[in-house]
Amino acid sequence: PCKVSSNADFRTCFRIIVVGAFKIMEVNKMKRQYKLENLDCANCAAKIEEDISKMQGVNSANLNFMTAKLTVEFDDTLKPTIADSIQNIIYKYESNVILKRA
């Protein structure tokens, strides 16, 4: 069964159910916040946000340029690789930016 927790790692759990009353899959969603140190280009920040949003398994991405904080909601299957994938996207636009967990 899927458990909903409002505390642990911002986890949200939900089920996808198809008409016909059978379950296709159960997906756990995660939400993480990161700090982008040395982010100094608003245009680059918009491109970074857009590219992260387009990643398979990412449900939403929001990068606040003023605070340099990135919030990403993604499938928990990406958990082992999400930070590296985000860092690769950032490096494409701003090679001096360091991604840190907020």
Secondary structure, DSSP 4 states (H G I P E B T S, - for coil): -----SSGGG-EEEEEEETTTEEEEEEEEEEEEEEEET---HHHHHHHHHHHHTSTTEEEEEEETTTTEEEEEEEGGGTTTHHHHHHHHHHHH-TT-EEEE-
